[in-house]
Amino acid sequence: MKQFFTTLALLCIATTASAQNNDLDSDFKKEFEQFKNSATKSYANFRAKANSDYAEFLKKAWQEFQVAPELEAPQVDPPVQPVAPPAPKPTPKPEPKPEPQAPVVVKPQPVAPEPAKPTIPQVPSEPMVVQMPVKFFGVDCKVRLKVGTGEVIVNDANEHSVSNAWKELCDGRFDKMLLDCVNIRNGLKLSDWGYYLLTKSVAEEFCEAKCTNNTKMLQAYLMTQAGYQIRLARVESKLFLMLPSSSVIYGKKYVKLNDTNYYFLDEDYPGGRFYLCTAPFPGEKGFSIRMDQQPLLPYAKSNKLSTHQSKKYPELKVTFEANQNLIDFYNTYPCSRWDNFSYSSLSHEAKGALYPILRSAIAGKSEIAAANMLINFVQTGFKYKTDQEQFGYERPLFGDESLHYDYCDCEDRAILYSILVRDLLGLDVALVDYPNHIAAAVCFNGVYGDYFTINSKKYTICDPTYIGASVGLTMPDMNNSEAKLIPLE
């Protein structure tokens, strides 16, 4: 797929250049047209060759595998929130030959901008082309199809049936659908996981029945053509998609292939032995469940107003009503490593509700004072329950979810605190993975209390579950020598 994108980028650059210069002579225009036609032809040829080769791979015998059992998410929550005894504020530990430094003061930052609006490209009306509506977490999408396009039928999942179906999918009838899916992904700023859900919705809307071989084949086509890495598997006569992940996904069966774990995410996968087409699609670029930003979904009131207030600093009081579309989106997300829930920060709506109040309160304070205010806000402004008590299973929460649900536990607090410190103080943060607990750690411009050293950086322990504890205090019964530091980079 790299060649696809390189060719398209060159075409876009060249097109922009010609549009901006009206004085180009006819010779240059002629050369440009030749280049554009050549590049387009090269792109089409490469794609046709890739699909032709893949159809041949699908025709060959698939390998049999035994699925590995799903990994259980570790339960890391203390049964109750411990309370720290009254203690004086920790002072910086002396470093060898310390340089005298003035306290670092937090500078006021601008108020969060207005929530961004999702951008859905308008699908033009064309002769002999129909527009199929698709609902996607509050977004009314449309994808195009040629008139008379029917679903590609895959009655069974043997090699020849799948190979023949792939050739049909690649005959051009779904090209406009593919283009519209990619445009929707870009407009909504969807992660790989978001694009997986989008193509699932499109395939199930187009096909007469959901969760069939027909839907799996169409989704596989829409994903591979956009560059994503997937594998097709079959159990008896039923097809499944397997997705790779460098981060462990808990509660899902998987198989290790070339040092990569591929997961069954479909709820109807029965387990046991299965057959897998191990051939990669030419140019595939991988797949990741990590989300570095929130999807831009239209705001829909959750009809649940949540208020959070620090006991020690009552001025830190925020009221928030979550975007139900975003909460529904997060409900689909698989249980994974805790760091994956921190990278995406908070939604525009959550930042708009929280950050002006928090920024105003910590403005002019030193780093340590501001960090202590934020940690008390998370310690005392949120009710505590373990995941087992609230959901009946282990489930880390994104920041918006911690603000939305009635309760949160230790990893949820560590995730939320890491987001606040990173966004409001601009400091490097990490999660601290104890055998039975999750906390946070912050790389201050100085060392305060207990700390870890990794990559020449010192991270001071910050525990948002240890009520009343200032930064630098370790929860009782937690052994820092046994903890694993997970820098959020």
Secondary structure, DSSP 8 states (H G I E B T S, - for coil): -HHHHHHHHHHHHHHHHHHH-TT--HHHHHHHHHHHHHHHHHHHHHHHHHHHHHHHHHHS--EEEE-B----------SS--B--------B---SS-------B---------------------TTEEEEEEEETTEEEEEEEETT------SS--HHHHHHHHHHHTSSTTHHHHHHHHHHHHHHT--HHHHHHHHHHHHHHHSSSSSSHHHHHHHHHHHHTTT---EEEEETTEEEEEEEESS-BTT--EEEETTEEEEE--TT---SEEEE-----TT--------SS-------EEEEEEEEE-SS-TT-EEEEEEEHHHHHHHHTS--B-GGGGTTT---HHHHHHHHHHHHHHHTT-BHHHHHHHHHHHHHHSSEE--HHHHTSS-----HHHHHHSSEE-HHHHHHHHHHHIIIII---EEEEEETTEEEEEE--SS-BSSEEEETTEEEEEE-TTSBT--TT---TT--GGG-EEEE--
